[in-house]
Amino acid sequence: MPSDQQARAQASAITPGGGEPDAGPAPVDRVLALFGGHRLSPGQRRIAQYITDHLTEAAFLSITDLADRVGVSQPSVTRFAASVGFSGYPALREALQPIALSAIAGVPDARAELRRNELQAAVDAEIDNLENLRRLLADTDRMLDLGRELARSVPLTVLGLRISVSLAEYFSYAARRIHPDVRTVTRGGSVAYDALLQSREAGGAWVLAFAMPRHANETLAAMRAARTAGLKVALITDLPLGPLADEADETLVAATGSRLVFDSYAAPGVLSAALLQAMADADPQRTQTRLESYEHAAEQHDFFLDD
């Protein structure tokens, strides 16, 4: 017997009266409905992307052939099928085949259409993330209060490990233009502990931590070390609940885009820029003085190409 998820997928692909394709959702949307709502590893996303990009072929491949095409092991395919709610690969393939047949019947170049729609769906998902962030930023007092706290923390420590390094370094680079002492921690373990302890001993009050999926155990350990040292923790992450949020004094949530093999960070990037704005507004005199000083140095030392 097919699972409820399989039944829904098959019902969306076949009309009640027979085997003709439904005029409802496009094939790519049906595939995304199967895979959506599940937290997948980058390796599992490779499998999902291959199936989506090559649906009319992939839906009829054996587990051995699919694993070979994607470049993963057969157990990886089995774990992927379980991760998206199926008892195994045969059950997943059974759900995919009617969708593939509807794609073949309805689209002359089904493979190209699926590929195009998959990329558009990733952009659409990021637009939804930004809309959710827009609603979060309606509470301007909260952002301004946190920006004021971070601006007053001298030094200010910014923590980002593994995939979150890029966001931490972006924030730190910009924050140094308006803040006198920004320290970036991008290594975990005892190195992070030393940096956090030194920051507290130097008079720092806050750590801003970035934690994007897949969330690292060493990020949680560093946040706990910060609190043990007497620092408060502000967290930018994608989940409002969980052990990371439990360790934070302030948590700001911005969803990541998960439609592609690797996450995209449109919403966390905008949230970071908004928090930088709040820091700048917290001390406008210092902000103006530091920005003018930096522009003078940039012109004097010819940092940038002429616009």
Backbone as CSV, one residue per row, in Angstrom:
resi,resn,N_x,N_y,N_z,CA_x,CA_y,CA_z,C_x,C_y,C_z
1,MET,0.855,-1.199,0.000,0.000,0.000,0.000,0.879,1.233,0.000
2,PRO,0.595,2.235,-0.833,1.387,3.445,-0.821,1.104,4.267,0.421
3,SER,2.107,5.023,0.851,1.923,5.920,1.987,1.007,7.067,1.588
4,ASP,0.582,7.852,2.615,-0.254,9.024,2.332,0.454,9.991,1.408
5,GLN,1.766,10.161,1.613,2.505,11.093,0.767,2.538,10.596,-0.676
6,GLN,2.760,9.296,-0.847,2.766,8.733,-2.201,1.407,8.910,-2.864
7,ALA,0.374,8.659,-2.097,-0.968,8.767,-2.666,-1.252,10.183,-3.129
8,ARG,-0.823,11.162,-2.321,-1.037,12.548,-2.720,-0.272,12.872,-3.989
9,ALA,0.964,12.381,-4.065,1.767,12.665,-5.247,1.144,12.050,-6.490
10,GLN,0.663,10.818,-6.353,0.069,10.153,-7.500,-1.251,10.822,-7.882
11,ALA,-2.011,11.228,-6.890,-3.288,11.880,-7.188,-3.077,13.200,-7.902
12,SER,-1.981,13.887,-7.592,-1.728,15.164,-8.252,-1.245,14.980,-9.671
13,ALA,-0.835,13.761,-10.019,-0.289,13.526,-11.352,-1.280,12.848,-12.281
14,ILE,-2.320,12.188,-11.751,-3.230,11.395,-12.577,-4.667,11.808,-12.267
15,THR,-5.470,11.939,-13.276,-6.863,12.311,-13.074,-7.647,11.138,-12.518
16,PRO,-8.784,11.404,-11.817,-9.562,10.312,-11.234,-10.065,9.327,-12.276
17,GLY,-10.274,9.752,-13.503,-10.902,8.878,-14.472,-9.957,8.002,-15.254
18,GLY,-8.692,8.115,-15.058,-7.796,7.276,-15.825,-6.381,7.754,-15.721
19,GLY,-5.577,7.525,-16.775,-4.158,7.786,-16.723,-3.744,9.043,-17.427
20,GLU,-4.662,9.952,-17.746,-4.277,11.163,-18.450,-3.662,12.171,-17.505
21,PRO,-2.712,12.984,-17.968,-2.085,13.964,-17.103,-3.089,14.991,-16.601
22,ASP,-2.894,15.421,-15.359,-3.724,16.452,-14.752,-3.307,17.812,-15.284
23,ALA,-4.262,18.726,-15.363,-3.962,20.081,-15.814,-3.631,20.983,-14.648
24,GLY,-3.410,20.400,-13.466,-3.130,21.166,-12.262,-1.680,21.606,-12.188
25,PRO,-1.024,21.419,-11.035,0.346,21.890,-10.852,1.301,21.322,-11.893
26,ALA,2.311,22.113,-12.246,3.314,21.662,-13.202,4.125,20.516,-12.602
27,PRO,4.721,19.670,-13.457,5.507,18.539,-12.940,6.574,18.951,-11.938
28,VAL,7.265,20.058,-12.198,8.315,20.462,-11.269,7.738,20.787,-9.902
29,ASP,6.534,21.371,-9.864,5.915,21.689,-8.582,5.537,20.417,-7.829
30,ARG,5.133,19.398,-8.555,4.811,18.121,-7.905,6.051,17.474,-7.310
31,VAL,7.162,17.565,-8.032,8.420,17.011,-7.516,8.860,17.788,-6.275
32,LEU,8.788,19.099,-6.358,9.191,19.919,-5.219,8.288,19.672,-4.019
33,ALA,7.020,19.353,-4.270,6.114,19.037,-3.169,6.552,17.761,-2.451
34,LEU,7.128,16.825,-3.201,7.630,15.592,-2.579,8.834,15.875,-1.686
35,PHE,9.711,16.775,-2.165,10.971,16.997,-1.469,10.912,18.157,-0.476
36,GLY,9.909,19.016,-0.623,9.829,20.196,0.226,9.492,19.853,1.660
37,GLY,9.881,20.767,2.570,9.558,20.586,3.974,10.460,19.630,4.712
38,HIS,11.539,19.179,4.071,12.474,18.256,4.701,13.858,18.899,4.734
39,ARG,14.556,18.787,5.853,15.912,19.298,5.955,16.868,18.255,5.386
40,LEU,17.460,18.562,4.245,18.336,17.633,3.540,19.779,18.096,3.627
41,SER,20.681,17.157,3.690,22.106,17.480,3.647,22.478,17.886,2.222
42,PRO,23.645,18.541,2.032,24.061,18.873,0.665,24.119,17.662,-0.262
43,GLY,24.571,16.515,0.261,24.607,15.306,-0.566,23.223,14.856,-0.987
44,GLN,22.276,14.946,-0.074,20.898,14.575,-0.407,20.276,15.566,-1.374
45,ARG,20.658,16.817,-1.269,20.149,17.801,-2.226,20.674,17.537,-3.626
46,ARG,21.878,17.009,-3.716,22.396,16.629,-5.039,21.493,15.588,-5.678
47,ILE,21.058,14.633,-4.877,20.155,13.604,-5.400,18.835,14.236,-5.820
48,ALA,18.289,15.113,-4.944,17.018,15.765,-5.263,17.143,16.616,-6.519
49,GLN,18.244,17.316,-6.649,18.422,18.169,-7.827,18.562,17.340,-9.092
50,TYR,19.300,16.229,-8.999,19.434,15.386,-10.189,18.074,14.849,-10.617
51,ILE,17.283,14.370,-9.660,15.964,13.841,-9.999,15.105,14.921,-10.635
52,THR,15.150,16.124,-10.070,14.339,17.213,-10.604,14.795,17.614,-12.002
53,ASP,16.108,17.697,-12.196,16.654,18.115,-13.486,16.467,17.062,-14.577
54,HIS,16.418,15.793,-14.181,16.354,14.694,-15.155,15.158,13.788,-14.861
55,LEU,14.038,14.407,-14.512,12.889,13.648,-14.028,12.447,12.558,-14.983
56,THR,12.328,12.885,-16.262,11.763,11.928,-17.216,12.651,10.703,-17.387
57,GLU,13.908,10.818,-17.013,14.821,9.670,-17.045,14.995,9.062,-15.661
58,ALA,15.205,9.930,-14.649,15.539,9.458,-13.309,14.426,8.634,-12.682
59,ALA,13.177,8.935,-13.020,12.045,8.231,-12.416,11.999,6.757,-12.793
60,PHE,12.765,6.373,-13.791,12.724,4.981,-14.248,14.067,4.266,-14.056
61,LEU,15.003,4.906,-13.359,16.308,4.307,-13.128,16.267,3.363,-11.935
62,SER,17.110,2.349,-11.965,17.300,1.508,-10.789,18.095,2.289,-9.755
63,ILE,18.112,1.800,-8.531,18.860,2.491,-7.489,20.352,2.525,-7.815
64,THR,20.848,1.459,-8.458,22.266,1.410,-8.843,22.567,2.471,-9.884
65,ASP,21.701,2.563,-10.897,21.933,3.535,-11.966,21.827,4.965,-11.441
66,LEU,20.847,5.227,-10.575,20.697,6.576,-10.042,21.905,6.961,-9.195
67,ALA,22.367,6.035,-8.368,23.541,6.319,-7.544,24.750,6.629,-8.417
68,ASP,24.919,5.868,-9.500,26.047,6.100,-10.410,25.929,7.472,-11.086
69,ARG,24.737,7.831,-11.513,24.553,9.114,-12.210,24.863,10.294,-11.289
70,VAL,24.411,10.184,-10.044,24.613,11.289,-9.104,26.024,11.287,-8.534
71,GLY,26.642,10.103,-8.478,27.966,9.994,-7.884,27.922,9.775,-6.386
72,VAL,26.912,9.027,-5.932,26.785,8.713,-4.512,26.647,7.209,-4.360
73,SER,26.595,6.735,-3.114,26.432,5.312,-2.861,24.955,4.927,-2.886
74,GLN,24.686,3.642,-3.071,23.307,3.173,-3.022,22.663,3.417,-1.654
75,PRO,23.377,3.188,-0.538,22.767,3.523,0.758,22.402,5.000,0.885
76,SER,23.156,5.863,0.212,22.822,7.292,0.252,21.479,7.550,-0.407
77,VAL,21.194,6.855,-1.499,19.901,7.004,-2.176,18.779,6.490,-1.272
78,THR,19.033,5.367,-0.616,18.023,4.817,0.297,17.747,5.776,1.441
79,ARG,18.815,6.359,2.017,18.623,7.321,3.109,17.897,8.568,2.619
80,PHE,18.176,8.981,1.393,17.467,10.134,0.832,15.975,9.851,0.733
81,ALA,15.617,8.671,0.221,14.196,8.320,0.097,13.514,8.342,1.459
82,ALA,14.197,7.835,2.478,13.622,7.843,3.826,13.497,9.270,4.356
83,SER,14.466,10.121,4.007,14.459,11.493,4.510,13.289,12.298,3.961
84,VAL,12.788,11.940,2.769,11.657,12.665,2.192,10.338,11.920,2.403
85,GLY,10.350,10.924,3.302,9.102,10.345,3.760,8.670,9.039,3.125
86,PHE,9.594,8.313,2.464,9.216,7.059,1.812,9.885,5.878,2.502
87,SER,9.290,4.721,2.328,9.815,3.518,2.968,11.113,3.056,2.328
88,GLY,11.386,3.486,1.114,12.601,3.103,0.415,12.596,3.683,-0.982
89,TYR,13.652,3.393,-1.741,13.741,3.957,-3.085,12.635,3.467,-4.004
90,PRO,12.246,2.171,-3.983,11.158,1.742,-4.873,9.873,2.554,-4.668
91,ALA,9.541,2.874,-3.408,8.328,3.657,-3.140,8.466,5.078,-3.688
92,LEU,9.651,5.661,-3.564,9.879,6.993,-4.124,9.761,6.955,-5.644
93,ARG,10.369,5.968,-6.266,10.307,5.868,-7.724,8.868,5.672,-8.200
94,GLU,8.088,4.902,-7.454,6.686,4.688,-7.808,5.914,6.006,-7.799
95,ALA,6.251,6.896,-6.857,5.582,8.197,-6.793,6.056,9.119,-7.905
96,LEU,7.310,8.989,-8.322,7.863,9.869,-9.342,7.398,9.525,-10.755
97,GLN,7.151,8.269,-11.026,6.888,7.849,-12.406,5.643,8.500,-13.022
98,PRO,4.502,8.595,-12.317,3.357,9.293,-12.940,3.649,10.759,-13.227
99,ILE,4.448,11.391,-12.369,4.793,12.795,-12.599,5.671,12.909,-13.840
100,ALA,6.609,11.976,-13.985,7.470,11.987,-15.165,6.667,11.772,-16.436
101,LEU,5.700,10.864,-16.397,4.875,10.612,-17.573,4.051,11.845,-17.935
102,SER,3.568,12.565,-16.930,2.801,13.767,-17.223,3.701,14.848,-17.821
103,ALA,4.957,14.878,-17.406,5.897,15.848,-17.984,6.173,15.530,-19.446
104,ILE,6.361,14.253,-19.741,6.610,13.841,-21.125,5.410,14.178,-22.012
105,ALA,4.206,13.976,-21.477,3.004,14.219,-22.272,2.724,15.696,-22.467
106,GLY,3.091,16.518,-21.466,2.659,17.905,-21.503,3.678,18.911,-21.960
107,VAL,4.965,18.566,-21.943,6.005,19.526,-22.282,6.931,18.924,-23.334
108,PRO,7.069,19.575,-24.513,7.935,19.031,-25.558,9.362,18.807,-25.085
109,ASP,9.916,19.760,-24.372,11.259,19.593,-23.836,11.152,19.615,-22.323
110,ALA,10.661,18.523,-21.753,10.347,18.482,-20.330,11.577,18.711,-19.473
111,ARG,12.714,18.169,-19.870,13.918,18.285,-19.059,14.351,19.743,-18.938
112,ALA,14.353,20.475,-20.032,14.747,21.886,-19.990,13.761,22.694,-19.170
113,GLU,12.475,22.374,-19.294,11.457,23.104,-18.533,11.608,22.858,-17.040
114,LEU,11.872,21.609,-16.661,12.064,21.300,-15.255,13.266,22.032,-14.696
115,ARG,14.359,22.064,-15.457,15.565,22.746,-15.001,15.288,24.238,-14.793
116,ARG,14.608,24.855,-15.763,14.324,26.275,-15.659,13.437,26.554,-14.437
117,ASN,12.428,25.751,-14.259,11.507,25.974,-13.166,12.144,25.718,-11.804
118,GLU,13.067,24.779,-11.743,13.746,24.504,-10.482,14.524,25.726,-10.015
119,LEU,15.215,26.374,-10.913,15.984,27.559,-10.548,15.054,28.718,-10.188
120,GLN,13.967,28.858,-10.929,12.997,29.892,-10.594,12.360,29.622,-9.232
121,ALA,12.113,28.353,-8.928,11.524,28.007,-7.634,12.462,28.389,-6.498
122,ALA,13.768,28.263,-6.716,14.729,28.661,-5.691,14.646,30.160,-5.428
123,VAL,14.497,30.941,-6.496,14.363,32.386,-6.337,13.038,32.723,-5.642
124,ASP,11.971,32.043,-6.039,10.669,32.281,-5.411,10.720,32.009,-3.909
125,ALA,11.432,30.936,-3.528,11.547,30.607,-2.105,12.286,31.702,-1.353
126,GLU,13.322,32.278,-1.989,14.053,33.364,-1.335,13.182,34.619,-1.208
127,ILE,12.337,34.869,-2.202,11.411,36.008,-2.104,10.486,35.821,-0.906
128,ASP,10.003,34.603,-0.704,9.164,34.322,0.470,9.940,34.567,1.759
129,ASN,11.215,34.154,1.783,12.043,34.383,2.975,12.190,35.875,3.261
130,LEU,12.369,36.655,2.213,12.513,38.102,2.394,11.202,38.739,2.855
131,GLU,10.081,38.222,2.384,8.784,38.725,2.853,8.611,38.454,4.344
132,ASN,9.028,37.271,4.789,8.954,36.951,6.217,9.882,37.859,7.018
133,LEU,11.060,38.136,6.481,11.991,39.034,7.155,11.409,40.442,7.246
134,ARG,10.739,40.867,6.204,10.118,42.196,6.217,9.147,42.325,7.385
135,ARG,8.397,41.267,7.646,7.467,41.296,8.772,8.218,41.341,10.102
136,LEU,9.329,40.621,10.178,10.144,40.649,11.398,10.659,42.053,11.678
137,LEU,11.092,42.749,10.639,11.689,44.069,10.803,10.654,45.154,11.080
138,ALA,9.378,44.798,11.091,8.357,45.770,11.479,8.545,46.211,12.922
139,ASP,9.155,45.341,13.744,9.455,45.684,15.135,10.797,46.417,15.162
140,THR,10.778,47.697,14.795,12.039,48.445,14.689,12.678,48.686,16.053
141,ASP,11.872,48.786,17.106,12.445,49.026,18.432,13.389,47.912,18.845
142,ARG,13.007,46.688,18.523,13.864,45.553,18.901,15.211,45.622,18.197
143,MET,15.196,45.939,16.908,16.435,46.043,16.155,17.292,47.196,16.657
144,LEU,16.665,48.333,16.917,17.416,49.491,17.389,18.019,49.235,18.765
145,ASP,17.277,48.562,19.636,17.797,48.243,20.966,19.004,47.320,20.873
146,LEU,18.911,46.291,20.040,20.039,45.375,19.901,21.225,46.067,19.238
147,GLY,20.954,46.878,18.218,22.034,47.632,17.585,22.752,48.517,18.579
148,ARG,22.009,49.135,19.494,22.596,49.993,20.516,23.479,49.169,21.462
149,GLU,23.027,47.986,21.849,23.822,47.141,22.736,25.124,46.700,22.067
150,LEU,25.042,46.304,20.811,26.245,45.851,20.100,27.211,47.016,19.879
151,ALA,26.665,48.188,19.593,27.518,49.356,19.380,28.278,49.729,20.647
152,ARG,27.664,49.531,21.803,28.293,49.882,23.076,29.320,48.855,23.529
153,SER,29.257,47.640,22.993,30.184,46.590,23.408,31.536,46.806,22.742
154,VAL,32.535,47.167,23.528,33.884,47.399,23.007,34.866,46.568,23.838
155,PRO,35.424,45.497,23.246,35.242,45.079,21.853,33.916,44.352,21.617
156,LEU,33.565,44.238,20.348,32.429,43.426,19.902,32.983,42.204,19.186
157,THR,32.580,41.028,19.636,33.046,39.785,19.028,31.977,39.232,18.097
158,VAL,32.389,38.823,16.910,31.486,38.235,15.921,31.937,36.800,15.684
159,LEU,31.034,35.856,15.899,31.340,34.430,15.820,30.646,33.806,14.618
160,GLY,31.414,33.092,13.795,30.834,32.347,12.681,31.749,31.190,12.315
161,LEU,31.251,29.977,12.431,32.062,28.790,12.177,31.507,28.008,10.990
162,ARG,32.387,27.294,10.324,32.027,26.481,9.158,31.301,27.315,8.109
163,ILE,30.101,26.920,7.683,29.433,27.621,6.584,29.068,29.044,6.960
164,SER,28.992,29.336,8.260,28.600,30.676,8.719,29.752,31.674,8.699
165,VAL,30.941,31.236,8.343,32.098,32.130,8.316,31.849,33.322,7.390
166,SER,31.260,33.071,6.224,31.103,34.145,5.244,30.219,35.267,5.775
167,LEU,29.146,34.928,6.470,28.267,35.949,7.035,28.968,36.712,8.157
168,ALA,29.715,35.995,8.994,30.439,36.652,10.081,31.489,37.612,9.535
169,GLU,32.187,37.213,8.494,33.229,38.074,7.939,32.627,39.287,7.232
170,TYR,31.506,39.118,6.563,30.824,40.260,5.952,30.424,41.266,7.024
171,PHE,29.788,40.772,8.085,29.335,41.666,9.141,30.528,42.384,9.783
172,SER,31.572,41.632,10.074,32.743,42.218,10.731,33.404,43.269,9.853
173,TYR,33.520,42.982,8.567,34.166,43.924,7.647,33.430,45.262,7.662
174,ALA,32.114,45.208,7.579,31.335,46.439,7.575,31.326,47.101,8.950
175,ALA,31.207,46.288,10.008,31.122,46.843,11.353,32.387,47.605,11.732
176,ARG,33.530,47.184,11.212,34.785,47.878,11.528,34.812,49.301,11.000
177,ARG,33.973,49.607,10.023,33.911,50.975,9.521,33.244,51.916,10.514
178,ILE,32.415,51.361,11.418,31.636,52.218,12.324,31.887,51.894,13.789
179,HIS,32.677,50.885,14.093,32.904,50.429,15.471,34.410,50.347,15.713
180,PRO,34.896,50.782,16.883,36.341,50.861,17.093,37.058,49.540,17.293
181,ASP,36.367,48.480,17.684,37.069,47.222,17.981,36.149,46.038,17.721
182,VAL,36.261,45.457,16.549,35.476,44.280,16.167,36.421,43.100,16.006
183,ARG,36.128,42.019,16.695,36.973,40.823,16.670,36.174,39.659,16.093
184,THR,36.732,39.011,15.103,36.024,37.940,14.408,36.603,36.586,14.805
185,VAL,35.729,35.670,15.191,36.133,34.314,15.574,35.580,33.344,14.545
186,THR,36.463,32.701,13.806,36.040,31.768,12.765,36.606,30.358,12.975
187,ARG,37.225,30.143,14.131,37.723,28.806,14.480,37.148,28.422,15.830
188,GLY,36.760,27.166,15.955,36.145,26.704,17.190,37.156,26.162,18.181
189,GLY,36.651,25.414,19.148,37.511,24.775,20.126,38.194,25.761,21.056
190,SER,39.406,25.416,21.465,40.132,26.242,22.422,40.493,27.604,21.846
191,VAL,40.649,27.694,20.512,40.942,28.980,19.885,39.788,29.954,20.113
192,ALA,38.565,29.471,19.918,37.397,30.315,20.156,37.296,30.693,21.624
193,TYR,37.537,29.734,22.509,37.447,30.024,23.937,38.437,31.116,24.333
194,ASP,39.673,31.018,23.859,40.676,32.039,24.169,40.217,33.417,23.696
195,ALA,39.710,33.488,22.464,39.297,34.774,21.901,38.134,35.368,22.687
196,LEU,37.194,34.526,23.089,36.038,35.010,23.844,36.457,35.496,25.224
197,LEU,37.337,34.764,25.873,37.812,35.162,27.192,38.569,36.485,27.123
198,GLN,39.417,36.651,26.105,40.161,37.899,25.939,39.223,39.073,25.665
199,SER,38.180,38.815,24.887,37.207,39.869,24.596,36.526,40.339,25.872
200,ARG,36.131,39.398,26.718,35.479,39.770,27.977,36.441,40.521,28.883
201,GLU,37.681,40.062,28.978,38.662,40.715,29.841,38.985,42.120,29.349
202,ALA,38.831,42.348,28.030,39.089,43.669,27.459,37.904,44.617,27.623
203,GLY,36.808,44.128,28.190,35.662,44.988,28.436,34.464,44.722,27.559
204,GLY,34.542,43.728,26.688,33.424,43.416,25.812,32.239,42.872,26.582
205,ALA,31.053,43.155,26.070,29.824,42.701,26.730,29.013,41.726,25.878
206,TRP,29.181,41.783,24.526,28.320,41.009,23.636,29.137,40.224,22.615
207,VAL,28.565,39.087,22.209,29.008,38.304,21.059,27.836,38.227,20.091
208,LEU,28.090,38.483,18.817,27.085,38.249,17.779,27.472,36.961,17.062
209,ALA,26.621,35.941,17.162,26.907,34.632,16.578,26.013,34.384,15.363
210,PHE,26.605,33.839,14.315,25.862,33.393,13.139,25.840,31.864,13.148
211,ALA,24.672,31.286,12.960,24.547,29.827,12.950,23.574,29.416,11.861
212,MET,24.119,29.094,10.704,23.318,28.643,9.567,23.446,27.117,9.426
213,PRO,22.477,26.481,8.813,22.553,25.024,8.644,23.672,24.630,7.670
214,ARG,24.361,23.507,7.947,24.055,22.621,9.047,24.716,23.138,10.320
215,HIS,23.935,23.208,11.382,24.389,23.846,12.600,25.486,23.012,13.261
216,ALA,26.577,23.689,13.586,27.768,22.981,14.074,27.737,22.839,15.591
217,ASN,28.139,21.673,16.078,28.263,21.465,17.512,29.237,22.460,18.128
218,GLU,30.295,22.809,17.384,31.293,23.719,17.939,30.742,25.141,18.076
219,THR,29.719,25.497,17.286,29.069,26.795,17.483,28.343,26.820,18.818
220,LEU,27.619,25.751,19.119,26.930,25.666,20.407,27.935,25.712,21.548
221,ALA,29.049,24.995,21.420,30.068,25.001,22.473,30.647,26.393,22.664
222,ALA,30.882,27.113,21.566,31.442,28.467,21.666,30.450,29.424,22.322
223,MET,29.171,29.285,22.007,28.164,30.136,22.634,28.095,29.875,24.140
224,ARG,28.191,28.627,24.513,28.184,28.301,25.950,29.436,28.852,26.626
225,ALA,30.575,28.779,25.930,31.812,29.333,26.480,31.692,30.842,26.654
226,ALA,31.040,31.513,25.712,30.850,32.956,25.809,30.033,33.304,27.045
227,ARG,28.968,32.577,27.273,28.113,32.854,28.437,28.863,32.553,29.737
228,THR,29.668,31.500,29.735,30.466,31.178,30.916,31.458,32.290,31.222
229,ALA,31.990,32.908,30.167,32.945,34.007,30.339,32.278,35.298,30.772
230,GLY,30.952,35.354,30.728,30.234,36.551,31.143,29.761,37.424,30.006
231,LEU,29.821,36.926,28.789,29.357,37.672,27.624,27.896,37.349,27.330
232,LYS,27.151,38.318,26.843,25.818,38.071,26.319,25.931,37.670,24.856
233,VAL,24.949,36.906,24.382,25.001,36.354,23.026,23.776,36.778,22.240
234,ALA,24.012,37.429,21.105,22.968,37.677,20.112,23.180,36.689,18.975
235,LEU,22.115,36.082,18.518,22.204,35.000,17.532,21.396,35.339,16.292
236,ILE,22.013,35.183,15.127,21.301,35.221,13.845,21.317,33.812,13.292
237,THR,20.138,33.234,13.124,20.029,31.846,12.690,18.749,31.666,11.893
238,ASP,18.486,30.438,11.485,17.301,30.162,10.672,16.174,29.513,11.458
239,LEU,16.420,29.136,12.715,15.401,28.455,13.503,15.157,29.199,14.806
240,PRO,13.884,29.460,15.148,13.594,30.194,16.373,13.725,29.363,17.637
241,LEU,13.726,28.042,17.504,13.779,27.145,18.650,14.931,26.167,18.501
242,GLY,15.363,25.606,19.635,16.429,24.633,19.596,17.548,25.009,20.549
243,PRO,18.564,24.156,20.662,19.636,24.395,21.639,20.413,25.678,21.410
244,LEU,20.586,26.106,20.147,21.302,27.354,19.887,20.506,28.543,20.413
245,ALA,19.227,28.589,20.090,18.380,29.683,20.570,18.284,29.683,22.091
246,ASP,18.338,28.495,22.694,18.266,28.410,24.150,19.455,29.090,24.822
247,GLU,20.599,29.123,24.142,21.805,29.719,24.718,21.927,31.210,24.421
248,ALA,21.031,31.764,23.623,21.146,33.160,23.194,20.300,34.081,24.069
249,ASP,20.807,35.290,24.293,20.030,36.316,24.978,19.058,37.003,24.023
250,GLU,19.453,37.124,22.765,18.598,37.670,21.710,18.753,36.799,20.467
251,THR,17.637,36.432,19.845,17.677,35.612,18.639,16.912,36.300,17.524
252,LEU,17.574,36.498,16.388,16.947,37.040,15.188,16.922,35.921,14.146
253,VAL,15.747,35.695,13.562,15.561,34.554,12.663,15.402,35.027,11.227
254,ALA,16.188,34.440,10.337,16.069,34.681,8.898,16.256,33.347,8.193
255,ALA,15.262,32.933,7.444,15.308,31.621,6.803,16.327,31.598,5.668
256,THR,16.926,30.436,5.468,17.840,30.232,4.345,17.092,29.603,3.180
257,GLY,17.590,29.827,1.971,17.029,29.161,0.802,17.599,27.758,0.698
258,SER,16.737,26.768,0.604,17.191,25.371,0.624,16.772,24.600,-0.628
259,ARG,16.480,25.313,-1.718,16.034,24.643,-2.941,17.199,24.091,-3.763
260,LEU,18.395,24.614,-3.535,19.546,24.216,-4.333,20.453,23.299,-3.516
261,VAL,21.534,22.835,-4.119,22.415,21.904,-3.425,22.952,22.533,-2.147
262,PHE,23.334,23.808,-2.201,23.810,24.518,-1.029,22.850,25.652,-0.699
263,ASP,22.717,25.928,0.600,21.817,26.990,1.041,22.221,28.337,0.454
264,SER,21.232,29.201,0.258,21.478,30.587,-0.123,21.021,31.478,1.018
265,TYR,21.606,32.691,1.098,21.481,33.496,2.311,20.986,34.909,2.037
266,ALA,20.002,35.058,1.199,19.483,36.390,0.911,18.921,37.045,2.174
267,ALA,18.050,36.348,2.890,17.425,36.930,4.075,18.426,37.163,5.210
268,PRO,19.299,36.202,5.549,20.306,36.490,6.577,21.224,37.647,6.196
269,GLY,21.530,37.798,4.907,22.363,38.910,4.476,21.678,40.246,4.689
270,VAL,20.399,40.337,4.349,19.653,41.584,4.549,19.492,41.867,6.040
271,LEU,19.233,40.827,6.832,19.108,41.015,8.270,20.415,41.542,8.862
272,SER,21.540,41.033,8.397,22.844,41.512,8.862,23.028,42.987,8.540
273,ALA,22.661,43.381,7.312,22.788,44.784,6.920,21.870,45.668,7.748
274,ALA,20.670,45.187,8.082,19.748,45.958,8.910,20.305,46.150,10.313
275,LEU,20.957,45.114,10.846,21.547,45.237,12.180,22.740,46.193,12.162
276,LEU,23.500,46.193,11.085,24.578,47.167,10.932,24.017,48.590,10.905
277,GLN,22.892,48.775,10.225,22.252,50.089,10.191,21.842,50.526,11.596
278,ALA,21.289,49.573,12.362,20.886,49.894,13.730,22.097,50.278,14.581
279,MET,23.225,49.613,14.377,24.448,49.977,15.095,24.910,51.379,14.699
280,ALA,24.850,51.686,13.416,25.268,53.005,12.947,24.383,54.092,13.540
281,ASP,23.087,53.849,13.603,22.146,54.838,14.127,22.277,55.006,15.633
282,ALA,22.839,54.000,16.314,22.940,54.071,17.770,23.920,55.149,18.224
283,ASP,24.935,55.417,17.421,25.928,56.443,17.769,26.280,57.207,16.490
284,PRO,25.400,58.105,16.047,25.604,58.765,14.752,26.878,59.599,14.690
285,GLN,27.274,60.204,15.807,28.492,61.014,15.807,29.715,60.149,15.534
286,ARG,29.820,59.037,16.268,30.944,58.122,16.048,30.904,57.550,14.649
287,THR,29.722,57.187,14.188,29.582,56.624,12.849,30.084,57.599,11.793
288,GLN,29.650,58.844,11.874,30.052,59.839,10.878,31.558,60.080,10.911
289,THR,32.116,60.192,12.105,33.556,60.437,12.238,34.360,59.292,11.651
290,ARG,33.968,58.074,11.959,34.728,56.916,11.474,34.580,56.740,9.965
291,LEU,33.380,56.963,9.434,33.185,56.833,7.991,33.992,57.882,7.225
292,GLU,34.010,59.121,7.736,34.784,60.161,7.071,36.275,59.847,7.132
293,SER,36.729,59.334,8.266,38.140,58.975,8.399,38.514,57.861,7.432
294,TYR,37.614,56.881,7.296,37.898,55.769,6.381,37.931,56.248,4.931
295,GLU,36.981,57.099,4.563,36.959,57.606,3.194,38.223,58.401,2.883
296,HIS,38.700,59.148,3.867,39.948,59.902,3.680,41.111,58.943,3.450
297,ALA,41.189,57.878,4.266,42.265,56.897,4.099,42.147,56.171,2.765
298,ALA,40.933,55.857,2.356,40.730,55.163,1.082,41.196,56.014,-0.087
299,GLU,40.908,57.312,-0.014,41.334,58.210,-1.089,42.849,58.420,-1.059
300,GLN,43.390,58.569,0.129,44.818,58.821,0.263,45.654,57.648,-0.232
301,HIS,45.200,56.424,0.049,45.976,55.239,-0.300,45.447,54.529,-1.549
302,ASP,44.474,55.135,-2.205,43.979,54.620,-3.477,43.468,53.177,-3.346
303,PHE,42.548,52.976,-2.395,42.025,51.640,-2.155,41.209,51.093,-3.321
304,PHE,40.474,51.965,-3.982,39.447,51.483,-4.912,39.639,52.075,-6.311
305,LEU,39.107,51.370,-7.289,39.088,51.882,-8.646,38.142,53.072,-8.704
306,ASP,38.427,54.023,-9.570,37.540,55.167,-9.727,36.228,54.706,-10.325
307,ASP,35.116,55.208,-9.787,33.784,54.859,-10.318,33.479,55.685,-11.560
